[in-house]
Amino acid sequence: MNRGGFSIRRFLGISAMLSRFSRMIGIPLTKSGRQRKLGAIIYRLLGL
């Protein structure tokens, strides 16, 4: 059974703060999230 590891970022609330901030501004903070959002915008603009 995988118990996961201790994360100082989760313990201090940094992960939750970044998540709330990202939702508030509407732009993902991860590289893959930004790429996915940009791809969706381009896809919509092309009308596909």
mmCIF file of the N, C-alpha and C atoms, coordinates in Angstrom:
data_MODEL
# 
_entry.id   MODEL 
# 
loop_
_atom_site.group_PDB 
_atom_site.id 
_atom_site.type_symbol 
_atom_site.label_atom_id 
_atom_site.label_alt_id 
_atom_site.label_comp_id 
_atom_site.label_asym_id 
_atom_site.label_entity_id 
_atom_site.label_seq_id 
_atom_site.pdbx_PDB_ins_code 
_atom_site.Cartn_x 
_atom_site.Cartn_y 
_atom_site.Cartn_z 
_atom_site.occupancy 
_atom_site.B_iso_or_equiv 
_atom_site.pdbx_formal_charge 
_atom_site.auth_seq_id 
_atom_site.auth_comp_id 
_atom_site.auth_asym_id 
_atom_site.auth_atom_id 
_atom_site.pdbx_PDB_model_num 
ATOM 1   N N  . MET A 1 1  ? 0.838   -1.177 0.000   1.00 0.00 ? 1  MET A N  1 
ATOM 2   C CA . MET A 1 1  ? 0.000   0.000  0.000   1.00 0.00 ? 1  MET A CA 1 
ATOM 3   C C  . MET A 1 1  ? 0.886   1.243  0.000   1.00 0.00 ? 1  MET A C  1 
ATOM 4   N N  . ASN A 1 2  ? 0.603   2.159  -0.910  1.00 0.00 ? 2  ASN A N  1 
ATOM 5   C CA . ASN A 1 2  ? 1.390   3.374  -1.028  1.00 0.00 ? 2  ASN A CA 1 
ATOM 6   C C  . ASN A 1 2  ? 0.854   4.427  -0.065  1.00 0.00 ? 2  ASN A C  1 
ATOM 7   N N  . ARG A 1 3  ? 1.708   4.884  0.828   1.00 0.00 ? 3  ARG A N  1 
ATOM 8   C CA . ARG A 1 3  ? 1.291   5.888  1.806   1.00 0.00 ? 3  ARG A CA 1 
ATOM 9   C C  . ARG A 1 3  ? 1.617   7.300  1.345   1.00 0.00 ? 3  ARG A C  1 
ATOM 10  N N  . GLY A 1 4  ? 2.370   7.424  0.276   1.00 0.00 ? 4  GLY A N  1 
ATOM 11  C CA . GLY A 1 4  ? 2.791   8.740  -0.178  1.00 0.00 ? 4  GLY A CA 1 
ATOM 12  C C  . GLY A 1 4  ? 3.911   9.256  0.700   1.00 0.00 ? 4  GLY A C  1 
ATOM 13  N N  . GLY A 1 5  ? 4.398   10.405 0.402   1.00 0.00 ? 5  GLY A N  1 
ATOM 14  C CA . GLY A 1 5  ? 5.485   10.977 1.185   1.00 0.00 ? 5  GLY A CA 1 
ATOM 15  C C  . GLY A 1 5  ? 5.051   12.274 1.836   1.00 0.00 ? 5  GLY A C  1 
ATOM 16  N N  . PHE A 1 6  ? 5.829   12.715 2.794   1.00 0.00 ? 6  PHE A N  1 
ATOM 17  C CA . PHE A 1 6  ? 5.542   13.979 3.453   1.00 0.00 ? 6  PHE A CA 1 
ATOM 18  C C  . PHE A 1 6  ? 5.912   15.118 2.515   1.00 0.00 ? 6  PHE A C  1 
ATOM 19  N N  . SER A 1 7  ? 5.052   16.103 2.429   1.00 0.00 ? 7  SER A N  1 
ATOM 20  C CA . SER A 1 7  ? 5.319   17.256 1.576   1.00 0.00 ? 7  SER A CA 1 
ATOM 21  C C  . SER A 1 7  ? 5.272   18.520 2.419   1.00 0.00 ? 7  SER A C  1 
ATOM 22  N N  . ILE A 1 8  ? 6.384   19.185 2.487   1.00 0.00 ? 8  ILE A N  1 
ATOM 23  C CA . ILE A 1 8  ? 6.446   20.437 3.243   1.00 0.00 ? 8  ILE A CA 1 
ATOM 24  C C  . ILE A 1 8  ? 5.557   21.497 2.600   1.00 0.00 ? 8  ILE A C  1 
ATOM 25  N N  . ARG A 1 9  ? 5.453   21.460 1.270   1.00 0.00 ? 9  ARG A N  1 
ATOM 26  C CA . ARG A 1 9  ? 4.605   22.430 0.561   1.00 0.00 ? 9  ARG A CA 1 
ATOM 27  C C  . ARG A 1 9  ? 3.134   22.251 0.938   1.00 0.00 ? 9  ARG A C  1 
ATOM 28  N N  . ARG A 1 10 ? 2.668   20.992 1.035   1.00 0.00 ? 10 ARG A N  1 
ATOM 29  C CA . ARG A 1 10 ? 1.277   20.757 1.440   1.00 0.00 ? 10 ARG A CA 1 
ATOM 30  C C  . ARG A 1 10 ? 1.082   21.112 2.900   1.00 0.00 ? 10 ARG A C  1 
ATOM 31  N N  . PHE A 1 11 ? 2.072   20.787 3.728   1.00 0.00 ? 11 PHE A N  1 
ATOM 32  C CA . PHE A 1 11 ? 2.000   21.069 5.153   1.00 0.00 ? 11 PHE A CA 1 
ATOM 33  C C  . PHE A 1 11 ? 1.874   22.574 5.423   1.00 0.00 ? 11 PHE A C  1 
ATOM 34  N N  . LEU A 1 12 ? 2.612   23.376 4.665   1.00 0.00 ? 12 LEU A N  1 
ATOM 35  C CA . LEU A 1 12 ? 2.587   24.824 4.853   1.00 0.00 ? 12 LEU A CA 1 
ATOM 36  C C  . LEU A 1 12 ? 1.419   25.501 4.126   1.00 0.00 ? 12 LEU A C  1 
ATOM 37  N N  . GLY A 1 13 ? 0.703   24.753 3.292   1.00 0.00 ? 13 GLY A N  1 
ATOM 38  C CA . GLY A 1 13 ? -0.446  25.306 2.583   1.00 0.00 ? 13 GLY A CA 1 
ATOM 39  C C  . GLY A 1 13 ? -0.105  26.007 1.288   1.00 0.00 ? 13 GLY A C  1 
ATOM 40  N N  . ILE A 1 14 ? 1.133   25.834 0.828   1.00 0.00 ? 14 ILE A N  1 
ATOM 41  C CA . ILE A 1 14 ? 1.557   26.500 -0.407  1.00 0.00 ? 14 ILE A CA 1 
ATOM 42  C C  . ILE A 1 14 ? 0.801   25.931 -1.611  1.00 0.00 ? 14 ILE A C  1 
ATOM 43  N N  . SER A 1 15 ? 0.615   24.616 -1.638  1.00 0.00 ? 15 SER A N  1 
ATOM 44  C CA . SER A 1 15 ? -0.078  23.981 -2.762  1.00 0.00 ? 15 SER A CA 1 
ATOM 45  C C  . SER A 1 15 ? -1.508  24.494 -2.877  1.00 0.00 ? 15 SER A C  1 
ATOM 46  N N  . ALA A 1 16 ? -2.212  24.591 -1.748  1.00 0.00 ? 16 ALA A N  1 
ATOM 47  C CA . ALA A 1 16 ? -3.597  25.069 -1.763  1.00 0.00 ? 16 ALA A CA 1 
ATOM 48  C C  . ALA A 1 16 ? -3.665  26.530 -2.184  1.00 0.00 ? 16 ALA A C  1 
ATOM 49  N N  . MET A 1 17 ? -2.699  27.335 -1.703  1.00 0.00 ? 17 MET A N  1 
ATOM 50  C CA . MET A 1 17 ? -2.677  28.752 -2.047  1.00 0.00 ? 17 MET A CA 1 
ATOM 51  C C  . MET A 1 17 ? -2.472  28.940 -3.555  1.00 0.00 ? 17 MET A C  1 
ATOM 52  N N  . LEU A 1 18 ? -1.539  28.187 -4.131  1.00 0.00 ? 18 LEU A N  1 
ATOM 53  C CA . LEU A 1 18 ? -1.281  28.291 -5.568  1.00 0.00 ? 18 LEU A CA 1 
ATOM 54  C C  . LEU A 1 18 ? -2.486  27.822 -6.374  1.00 0.00 ? 18 LEU A C  1 
ATOM 55  N N  . SER A 1 19 ? -3.148  26.784 -5.881  1.00 0.00 ? 19 SER A N  1 
ATOM 56  C CA . SER A 1 19 ? -4.334  26.268 -6.557  1.00 0.00 ? 19 SER A CA 1 
ATOM 57  C C  . SER A 1 19 ? -5.453  27.313 -6.568  1.00 0.00 ? 19 SER A C  1 
ATOM 58  N N  . ARG A 1 20 ? -5.689  27.955 -5.435  1.00 0.00 ? 20 ARG A N  1 
ATOM 59  C CA . ARG A 1 20 ? -6.719  29.001 -5.348  1.00 0.00 ? 20 ARG A CA 1 
ATOM 60  C C  . ARG A 1 20 ? -6.361  30.192 -6.244  1.00 0.00 ? 20 ARG A C  1 
ATOM 61  N N  . PHE A 1 21 ? -5.098  30.584 -6.237  1.00 0.00 ? 21 PHE A N  1 
ATOM 62  C CA . PHE A 1 21 ? -4.650  31.704 -7.065  1.00 0.00 ? 21 PHE A CA 1 
ATOM 63  C C  . PHE A 1 21 ? -4.836  31.392 -8.547  1.00 0.00 ? 21 PHE A C  1 
ATOM 64  N N  . SER A 1 22 ? -4.481  30.173 -8.934  1.00 0.00 ? 22 SER A N  1 
ATOM 65  C CA . SER A 1 22 ? -4.613  29.759 -10.332 1.00 0.00 ? 22 SER A CA 1 
ATOM 66  C C  . SER A 1 22 ? -6.072  29.804 -10.777 1.00 0.00 ? 22 SER A C  1 
ATOM 67  N N  . ARG A 1 23 ? -6.974  29.333 -9.933  1.00 0.00 ? 23 ARG A N  1 
ATOM 68  C CA . ARG A 1 23 ? -8.395  29.368 -10.271 1.00 0.00 ? 23 ARG A CA 1 
ATOM 69  C C  . ARG A 1 23 ? -8.909  30.799 -10.335 1.00 0.00 ? 23 ARG A C  1 
ATOM 70  N N  . MET A 1 24 ? -8.406  31.659 -9.450  1.00 0.00 ? 24 MET A N  1 
ATOM 71  C CA . MET A 1 24 ? -8.847  33.045 -9.404  1.00 0.00 ? 24 MET A CA 1 
ATOM 72  C C  . MET A 1 24 ? -8.466  33.788 -10.689 1.00 0.00 ? 24 MET A C  1 
ATOM 73  N N  . ILE A 1 25 ? -7.241  33.609 -11.173 1.00 0.00 ? 25 ILE A N  1 
ATOM 74  C CA . ILE A 1 25 ? -6.799  34.322 -12.378 1.00 0.00 ? 25 ILE A CA 1 
ATOM 75  C C  . ILE A 1 25 ? -7.204  33.597 -13.660 1.00 0.00 ? 25 ILE A C  1 
ATOM 76  N N  . GLY A 1 26 ? -7.594  32.322 -13.533 1.00 0.00 ? 26 GLY A N  1 
ATOM 77  C CA . GLY A 1 26 ? -8.068  31.580 -14.693 1.00 0.00 ? 26 GLY A CA 1 
ATOM 78  C C  . GLY A 1 26 ? -6.969  31.047 -15.597 1.00 0.00 ? 26 GLY A C  1 
ATOM 79  N N  . ILE A 1 27 ? -5.737  31.084 -15.123 1.00 0.00 ? 27 ILE A N  1 
ATOM 80  C CA . ILE A 1 27 ? -4.610  30.587 -15.917 1.00 0.00 ? 27 ILE A CA 1 
ATOM 81  C C  . ILE A 1 27 ? -3.865  29.545 -15.098 1.00 0.00 ? 27 ILE A C  1 
ATOM 82  N N  . PRO A 1 28 ? -3.704  28.339 -15.628 1.00 0.00 ? 28 PRO A N  1 
ATOM 83  C CA . PRO A 1 28 ? -2.967  27.308 -14.892 1.00 0.00 ? 28 PRO A CA 1 
ATOM 84  C C  . PRO A 1 28 ? -1.513  27.733 -14.665 1.00 0.00 ? 28 PRO A C  1 
ATOM 85  N N  . LEU A 1 29 ? -0.947  27.330 -13.540 1.00 0.00 ? 29 LEU A N  1 
ATOM 86  C CA . LEU A 1 29 ? 0.418   27.713 -13.220 1.00 0.00 ? 29 LEU A CA 1 
ATOM 87  C C  . LEU A 1 29 ? 1.434   26.671 -13.662 1.00 0.00 ? 29 LEU A C  1 
ATOM 88  N N  . THR A 1 30 ? 0.974   25.487 -14.050 1.00 0.00 ? 30 THR A N  1 
ATOM 89  C CA . THR A 1 30 ? 1.905   24.457 -14.506 1.00 0.00 ? 30 THR A CA 1 
ATOM 90  C C  . THR A 1 30 ? 2.144   24.620 -16.004 1.00 0.00 ? 30 THR A C  1 
ATOM 91  N N  . LYS A 1 31 ? 3.297   24.183 -16.450 1.00 0.00 ? 31 LYS A N  1 
ATOM 92  C CA . LYS A 1 31 ? 3.642   24.298 -17.871 1.00 0.00 ? 31 LYS A CA 1 
ATOM 93  C C  . LYS A 1 31 ? 2.647   23.521 -18.726 1.00 0.00 ? 31 LYS A C  1 
ATOM 94  N N  . SER A 1 32 ? 2.333   22.293 -18.321 1.00 0.00 ? 32 SER A N  1 
ATOM 95  C CA . SER A 1 32 ? 1.415   21.478 -19.124 1.00 0.00 ? 32 SER A CA 1 
ATOM 96  C C  . SER A 1 32 ? 0.009   22.070 -19.118 1.00 0.00 ? 32 SER A C  1 
ATOM 97  N N  . GLY A 1 33 ? -0.400  22.675 -17.998 1.00 0.00 ? 33 GLY A N  1 
ATOM 98  C CA . GLY A 1 33 ? -1.717  23.304 -17.929 1.00 0.00 ? 33 GLY A CA 1 
ATOM 99  C C  . GLY A 1 33 ? -1.823  24.503 -18.854 1.00 0.00 ? 33 GLY A C  1 
ATOM 100 N N  . ARG A 1 34 ? -0.769  25.303 -18.885 1.00 0.00 ? 34 ARG A N  1 
ATOM 101 C CA . ARG A 1 34 ? -0.770  26.462 -19.797 1.00 0.00 ? 34 ARG A CA 1 
ATOM 102 C C  . ARG A 1 34 ? -0.793  26.008 -21.249 1.00 0.00 ? 34 ARG A C  1 
ATOM 103 N N  . GLN A 1 35 ? -0.043  24.962 -21.571 1.00 0.00 ? 35 GLN A N  1 
ATOM 104 C CA . GLN A 1 35 ? -0.023  24.446 -22.944 1.00 0.00 ? 35 GLN A CA 1 
ATOM 105 C C  . GLN A 1 35 ? -1.393  23.913 -23.337 1.00 0.00 ? 35 GLN A C  1 
ATOM 106 N N  . ARG A 1 36 ? -2.048  23.206 -22.421 1.00 0.00 ? 36 ARG A N  1 
ATOM 107 C CA . ARG A 1 36 ? -3.372  22.651 -22.686 1.00 0.00 ? 36 ARG A CA 1 
ATOM 108 C C  . ARG A 1 36 ? -4.384  23.767 -22.907 1.00 0.00 ? 36 ARG A C  1 
ATOM 109 N N  . LYS A 1 37 ? -4.320  24.819 -22.069 1.00 0.00 ? 37 LYS A N  1 
ATOM 110 C CA . LYS A 1 37 ? -5.248  25.944 -22.207 1.00 0.00 ? 37 LYS A CA 1 
ATOM 111 C C  . LYS A 1 37 ? -5.017  26.677 -23.526 1.00 0.00 ? 37 LYS A C  1 
ATOM 112 N N  . LEU A 1 38 ? -3.761  26.924 -23.874 1.00 0.00 ? 38 LEU A N  1 
ATOM 113 C CA . LEU A 1 38 ? -3.438  27.587 -25.131 1.00 0.00 ? 38 LEU A CA 1 
ATOM 114 C C  . LEU A 1 38 ? -3.915  26.753 -26.319 1.00 0.00 ? 38 LEU A C  1 
ATOM 115 N N  . GLY A 1 39 ? -3.714  25.448 -26.264 1.00 0.00 ? 39 GLY A N  1 
ATOM 116 C CA . GLY A 1 39 ? -4.172  24.564 -27.333 1.00 0.00 ? 39 GLY A CA 1 
ATOM 117 C C  . GLY A 1 39 ? -5.680  24.618 -27.503 1.00 0.00 ? 39 GLY A C  1 
ATOM 118 N N  . ALA A 1 40 ? -6.406  24.669 -26.381 1.00 0.00 ? 40 ALA A N  1 
ATOM 119 C CA . ALA A 1 40 ? -7.871  24.731 -26.442 1.00 0.00 ? 40 ALA A CA 1 
ATOM 120 C C  . ALA A 1 40 ? -8.330  26.047 -27.061 1.00 0.00 ? 40 ALA A C  1 
ATOM 121 N N  . ILE A 1 41 ? -7.639  27.139 -26.737 1.00 0.00 ? 41 ILE A N  1 
ATOM 122 C CA . ILE A 1 41 ? -7.994  28.445 -27.297 1.00 0.00 ? 41 ILE A CA 1 
ATOM 123 C C  . ILE A 1 41 ? -7.767  28.455 -28.808 1.00 0.00 ? 41 ILE A C  1 
ATOM 124 N N  . ILE A 1 42 ? -6.627  27.950 -29.243 1.00 0.00 ? 42 ILE A N  1 
ATOM 125 C CA . ILE A 1 42 ? -6.321  27.896 -30.679 1.00 0.00 ? 42 ILE A CA 1 
ATOM 126 C C  . ILE A 1 42 ? -7.335  27.004 -31.403 1.00 0.00 ? 42 ILE A C  1 
ATOM 127 N N  . TYR A 1 43 ? -7.659  25.873 -30.794 1.00 0.00 ? 43 TYR A N  1 
ATOM 128 C CA . TYR A 1 43 ? -8.629  24.941 -31.363 1.00 0.00 ? 43 TYR A CA 1 
ATOM 129 C C  . TYR A 1 43 ? -9.970  25.636 -31.553 1.00 0.00 ? 43 TYR A C  1 
ATOM 130 N N  . ARG A 1 44 ? -10.390 26.420 -30.545 1.00 0.00 ? 44 ARG A N  1 
ATOM 131 C CA . ARG A 1 44 ? -11.663 27.147 -30.627 1.00 0.00 ? 44 ARG A CA 1 
ATOM 132 C C  . ARG A 1 44 ? -11.634 28.233 -31.688 1.00 0.00 ? 44 ARG A C  1 
ATOM 133 N N  . LEU A 1 45 ? -10.498 28.935 -31.796 1.00 0.00 ? 45 LEU A N  1 
ATOM 134 C CA . LEU A 1 45 ? -10.387 30.015 -32.782 1.00 0.00 ? 45 LEU A CA 1 
ATOM 135 C C  . LEU A 1 45 ? -10.448 29.486 -34.214 1.00 0.00 ? 45 LEU A C  1 
ATOM 136 N N  . LEU A 1 46 ? -9.922  28.298 -34.424 1.00 0.00 ? 46 LEU A N  1 
ATOM 137 C CA . LEU A 1 46 ? -9.952  27.692 -35.745 1.00 0.00 ? 46 LEU A CA 1 
ATOM 138 C C  . LEU A 1 46 ? -11.312 27.085 -36.077 1.00 0.00 ? 46 LEU A C  1 
ATOM 139 N N  . GLY A 1 47 ? -12.162 26.974 -35.060 1.00 0.00 ? 47 GLY A N  1 
ATOM 140 C CA . GLY A 1 47 ? -13.530 26.450 -35.258 1.00 0.00 ? 47 GLY A CA 1 
ATOM 141 C C  . GLY A 1 47 ? -13.565 24.948 -35.490 1.00 0.00 ? 47 GLY A C  1 
ATOM 142 N N  . LEU A 1 48 ? -12.612 24.237 -34.920 1.00 0.00 ? 48 LEU A N  1 
ATOM 143 C CA . LEU A 1 48 ? -12.583 22.778 -35.085 1.00 0.00 ? 48 LEU A CA 1 
ATOM 144 C C  . LEU A 1 48 ? -13.349 22.079 -33.995 1.00 0.00 ? 48 LEU A C  1 
# 
